[in-house]
Amino acid sequence: VYPPSLVGTESTWRSNEHVGYRHMIRFYAMRVWKVLHDMGYDYVMRLDDDSMILSEIPYNIFDFMAEHRYDYGYRVLTKESGYTGEDWWDFHRPYLQ
């Protein structure tokens, strides 16, 4: 299941997520930075497969980051359901019985 470069690095953490998803999360959380640094990249822009850029960006994002000495940037547009914590369970319990 594990490629030779990952043998000996198997996690003891268990979850319901598929092993492929856990490898993807580990790659983006830890490994991507060294890989891209070794390839000569100074910046990384990561978008999920369902992300959309809905309008033109009229400037070079990476030049902007360098000019302003930014190390990290993000853009999020989201609306949470409001069902969190105990409210989440109160909402779902009737459907679980």
C-alpha positions in Angstrom: 0.0 0.0 0.0 2.8 2.4 0.8 5.4 3.5 -1.8 9.0 2.8 -0.8 9.6 6.5 0.1 6.8 6.2 2.7 7.7 2.9 4.3 8.3 3.4 8.0 6.3 6.6 8.1 2.9 4.9 8.5 0.6 6.7 11.0 -0.9 5.0 13.9 -3.8 7.4 13.8 -7.0 5.8 12.7 -10.0 7.4 11.1 -12.8 6.8 8.7 -11.1 8.6 5.8 -9.6 6.5 3.0 -5.8 6.1 3.1 -5.5 8.1 -0.1 -7.2 11.1 1.5 -4.9 10.9 4.5 -1.9 10.8 2.2 -3.2 13.9 0.4 -3.7 15.7 3.7 -0.2 14.7 4.9 1.3 15.8 1.6 -0.3 19.3 1.7 0.3 19.7 5.4 3.9 18.6 5.6 5.7 17.3 2.5 4.7 19.7 -0.3 6.9 22.5 1.1 10.2 20.7 0.8 9.3 19.1 -2.5 8.6 22.5 -4.1 11.5 24.2 -2.4 13.8 21.5 -3.8 12.3 22.1 -7.3 13.2 25.8 -7.0 9.8 27.3 -6.3 9.5 30.4 -4.0 5.7 30.4 -3.8 2.8 27.9 -3.8 -0.8 28.5 -4.8 -3.1 25.7 -3.8 -6.7 25.4 -4.9 -9.1 22.6 -4.2 -10.5 20.8 -7.2 -13.9 22.5 -6.6 -12.4 26.0 -6.3 -13.2 28.7 -8.8 -11.6 32.0 -9.7 -14.6 34.0 -10.7 -13.0 37.2 -11.9 -9.7 38.3 -13.4 -6.9 39.1 -11.0 -5.4 42.2 -12.5 -1.9 41.8 -11.0 0.7 39.1 -10.4 -0.2 37.5 -7.0 3.3 36.4 -6.4 4.9 39.7 -7.1 2.3 41.3 -4.8 3.3 38.8 -2.0 7.0 39.5 -2.5 6.6 43.3 -2.6 4.6 43.3 0.7 6.8 40.6 2.3 3.9 38.3 2.8 4.5 34.7 3.7 1.0 33.5 3.5 -2.3 34.6 2.0 -5.8 33.2 1.7 -9.2 34.0 0.3 -12.3 32.3 1.7 -16.0 32.9 0.9 -18.1 30.5 3.0 -21.3 30.4 5.0 -21.4 27.9 7.8 -24.6 26.1 8.6 -24.7 27.3 12.2 -25.1 23.7 13.4 -22.0 23.2 15.5 -21.3 21.7 18.9 -24.4 20.7 20.8 -26.6 22.3 18.2 -25.3 19.9 15.6 -26.3 16.9 17.7 -29.7 18.4 18.5 -30.4 18.8 14.8 -29.2 15.3 13.8 -30.5 13.1 16.7 -34.0 12.8 15.3 -32.6 11.4 12.1 -30.3 8.9 13.8 -33.0 7.1 15.7 
